[in-house]
Amino acid sequence: MKFYFEKGKIEKSWIQQYCRGDWEACVRYQKEEAGIYHPDNMMPDGHINTNLK
């Protein structure tokens, strides 16, 4: 997410809400903790953003 945010491809609200806020609700975090693969373009709420490349 940091990469896409720094490139201006996602809004700051994603970082504030999930990365600095309720990170335990982040689907990406949950998958990483469980050792489950997730694509780089998966958003914190679990949806796949096909605009991110």
TIVO-2410 file (N, C-alpha, C; in nm, 3 decimals):
# residues 53
REC num residu      c1      c2      c3 atome chaine
REC   1      M   0.081  -0.118   0.000     N      A
REC   1      M   0.000   0.000   0.000    CA      A
REC   1      M   0.087   0.126   0.000     C      A
REC   2      K   0.197   0.122   0.072     N      A
REC   2      K   0.285   0.238   0.076    CA      A
REC   2      K   0.335   0.273  -0.064     C      A
REC   3      F   0.372   0.172  -0.141     N      A
REC   3      F   0.420   0.194  -0.277    CA      A
REC   3      F   0.314   0.266  -0.360     C      A
REC   4      Y   0.191   0.218  -0.357     N      A
REC   4      Y   0.084   0.278  -0.437    CA      A
REC   4      Y   0.048   0.417  -0.386     C      A
REC   5      F   0.051   0.437  -0.255     N      A
REC   5      F   0.024   0.569  -0.198    CA      A
REC   5      F   0.130   0.669  -0.243     C      A
REC   6      E   0.257   0.631  -0.234     N      A
REC   6      E   0.365   0.720  -0.273    CA      A
REC   6      E   0.363   0.753  -0.422     C      A
REC   7      K   0.309   0.663  -0.502     N      A
REC   7      K   0.295   0.686  -0.646    CA      A
REC   7      K   0.169   0.767  -0.678     C      A
REC   8      G   0.088   0.797  -0.575     N      A
REC   8      G  -0.035   0.874  -0.596    CA      A
REC   8      G  -0.149   0.794  -0.653     C      A
REC   9      K  -0.142   0.661  -0.640     N      A
REC   9      K  -0.244   0.575  -0.700    CA      A
REC   9      K  -0.357   0.539  -0.604     C      A
REC  10      I  -0.336   0.557  -0.474     N      A
REC  10      I  -0.445   0.536  -0.378    CA      A
REC  10      I  -0.451   0.657  -0.285     C      A
REC  11      E  -0.568   0.678  -0.228     N      A
REC  11      E  -0.588   0.794  -0.142    CA      A
REC  11      E  -0.529   0.771  -0.003     C      A
REC  12      K  -0.495   0.881   0.062     N      A
REC  12      K  -0.437   0.877   0.195    CA      A
REC  12      K  -0.531   0.811   0.296     C      A
REC  13      S  -0.660   0.818   0.271     N      A
REC  13      S  -0.758   0.763   0.365    CA      A
REC  13      S  -0.736   0.612   0.387     C      A
REC  14      W  -0.688   0.540   0.285     N      A
REC  14      W  -0.660   0.396   0.301    CA      A
REC  14      W  -0.551   0.375   0.405     C      A
REC  15      I  -0.449   0.458   0.399     N      A
REC  15      I  -0.337   0.447   0.492    CA      A
REC  15      I  -0.382   0.485   0.633     C      A
REC  16      Q  -0.456   0.593   0.642     N      A
REC  16      Q  -0.502   0.640   0.773    CA      A
REC  16      Q  -0.598   0.542   0.839     C      A
REC  17      Q  -0.692   0.490   0.762     N      A
REC  17      Q  -0.793   0.402   0.819    CA      A
REC  17      Q  -0.737   0.266   0.859     C      A
REC  18      Y  -0.657   0.207   0.773     N      A
REC  18      Y  -0.612   0.071   0.799    CA      A
REC  18      Y  -0.470   0.061   0.854     C      A
REC  19      C  -0.377   0.129   0.791     N      A
REC  19      C  -0.237   0.113   0.830    CA      A
REC  19      C  -0.206   0.183   0.962     C      A
REC  20      R  -0.269   0.297   0.985     N      A
REC  20      R  -0.244   0.372   1.107    CA      A
REC  20      R  -0.362   0.370   1.202     C      A
REC  21      G  -0.470   0.310   1.160     N      A
REC  21      G  -0.591   0.306   1.241    CA      A
REC  21      G  -0.623   0.166   1.284     C      A
REC  22      D  -0.726   0.111   1.226     N      A
REC  22      D  -0.774  -0.022   1.263    CA      A
REC  22      D  -0.705  -0.129   1.180     C      A
REC  23      W  -0.574  -0.143   1.198     N      A
REC  23      W  -0.496  -0.234   1.114    CA      A
REC  23      W  -0.535  -0.380   1.133     C      A
REC  24      E  -0.594  -0.415   1.247     N      A
REC  24      E  -0.636  -0.555   1.265    CA      A
REC  24      E  -0.755  -0.590   1.176     C      A
REC  25      A  -0.827  -0.489   1.129     N      A
REC  25      A  -0.939  -0.512   1.037    CA      A
REC  25      A  -0.892  -0.521   0.892     C      A
REC  26      C  -0.764  -0.497   0.870     N      A
REC  26      C  -0.708  -0.499   0.735    CA      A
REC  26      C  -0.697  -0.644   0.686     C      A
REC  27      V  -0.763  -0.675   0.576     N      A
REC  27      V  -0.761  -0.810   0.521    CA      A
REC  27      V  -0.619  -0.848   0.478     C      A
REC  28      R  -0.545  -0.753   0.425     N      A
REC  28      R  -0.406  -0.779   0.387    CA      A
REC  28      R  -0.325  -0.823   0.509     C      A
REC  29      Y  -0.340  -0.751   0.619     N      A
REC  29      Y  -0.270  -0.785   0.742    CA      A
REC  29      Y  -0.308  -0.925   0.791     C      A
REC  30      Q  -0.438  -0.954   0.789     N      A
REC  30      Q  -0.486  -1.085   0.834    CA      A
REC  30      Q  -0.425  -1.196   0.750     C      A
REC  31      K  -0.419  -1.177   0.620     N      A
REC  31      K  -0.362  -1.279   0.532    CA      A
REC  31      K  -0.212  -1.294   0.555     C      A
REC  32      E  -0.142  -1.182   0.573     N      A
REC  32      E   0.002  -1.190   0.598    CA      A
REC  32      E   0.030  -1.265   0.728     C      A
REC  33      E  -0.046  -1.234   0.832     N      A
REC  33      E  -0.026  -1.300   0.961    CA      A
REC  33      E  -0.053  -1.450   0.953     C      A
REC  34      A  -0.148  -1.489   0.867     N      A
REC  34      A  -0.182  -1.630   0.852    CA      A
REC  34      A  -0.094  -1.700   0.748     C      A
REC  35      G  -0.005  -1.626   0.683     N      A
REC  35      G   0.081  -1.685   0.582    CA      A
REC  35      G   0.008  -1.718   0.452     C      A
REC  36      I  -0.100  -1.647   0.426     N      A
REC  36      I  -0.181  -1.670   0.306    CA      A
REC  36      I  -0.144  -1.567   0.199     C      A
REC  37      Y  -0.119  -1.615   0.078     N      A
REC  37      Y  -0.085  -1.526  -0.033    CA      A
REC  37      Y  -0.198  -1.427  -0.059     C      A
REC  38      H  -0.160  -1.306  -0.096     N      A
REC  38      H  -0.255  -1.206  -0.146    CA      A
REC  38      H  -0.182  -1.123  -0.252     C      A
REC  39      P  -0.252  -1.084  -0.356     N      A
REC  39      P  -0.188  -1.006  -0.462    CA      A
REC  39      P  -0.154  -0.864  -0.413     C      A
REC  40      D  -0.056  -0.804  -0.475     N      A
REC  40      D  -0.014  -0.670  -0.437    CA      A
REC  40      D  -0.125  -0.567  -0.453     C      A
REC  41      N  -0.215  -0.590  -0.546     N      A
REC  41      N  -0.321  -0.493  -0.569    CA      A
REC  41      N  -0.447  -0.521  -0.486     C      A
REC  42      M  -0.435  -0.603  -0.384     N      A
REC  42      M  -0.547  -0.623  -0.292    CA      A
REC  42      M  -0.550  -0.504  -0.195     C      A
REC  43      M  -0.665  -0.443  -0.184     N      A
REC  43      M  -0.683  -0.330  -0.095    CA      A
REC  43      M  -0.706  -0.380   0.048     C      A
REC  44      P  -0.688  -0.294   0.146     N      A
REC  44      P  -0.704  -0.336   0.286    CA      A
REC  44      P  -0.840  -0.396   0.319     C      A
REC  45      D  -0.944  -0.358   0.245     N      A
REC  45      D  -1.077  -0.414   0.272    CA      A
REC  45      D  -1.099  -0.547   0.200     C      A
REC  46      G  -0.998  -0.592   0.125     N      A
REC  46      G  -1.005  -0.722   0.060    CA      A
REC  46      G  -1.038  -0.720  -0.088     C      A
REC  47      H  -1.083  -0.607  -0.140     N      A
REC  47      H  -1.116  -0.605  -0.283    CA      A
REC  47      H  -0.988  -0.586  -0.365     C      A
REC  48      I  -0.994  -0.638  -0.487     N      A
REC  48      I  -0.881  -0.629  -0.579    CA      A
REC  48      I  -0.900  -0.504  -0.665     C      A
REC  49      N  -0.802  -0.415  -0.661     N      A
REC  49      N  -0.807  -0.293  -0.740    CA      A
REC  49      N  -0.732  -0.319  -0.871     C      A
REC  50      T  -0.805  -0.342  -0.977     N      A
REC  50      T  -0.744  -0.375  -1.105    CA      A
REC  50      T  -0.675  -0.255  -1.170     C      A
REC  51      N  -0.693  -0.136  -1.115     N      A
REC  51      N  -0.626  -0.017  -1.168    CA      A
REC  51      N  -0.483  -0.004  -1.119     C      A
REC  52      L  -0.446  -0.083  -1.021     N      A
REC  52      L  -0.310  -0.077  -0.967    CA      A
REC  52      L  -0.221  -0.177  -1.041     C      A
REC  53      K  -0.112  -0.127  -1.090     N      A
REC  53      K  -0.020  -0.212  -1.166    CA      A
REC  53      K   0.121  -0.184  -1.123     C      A
***
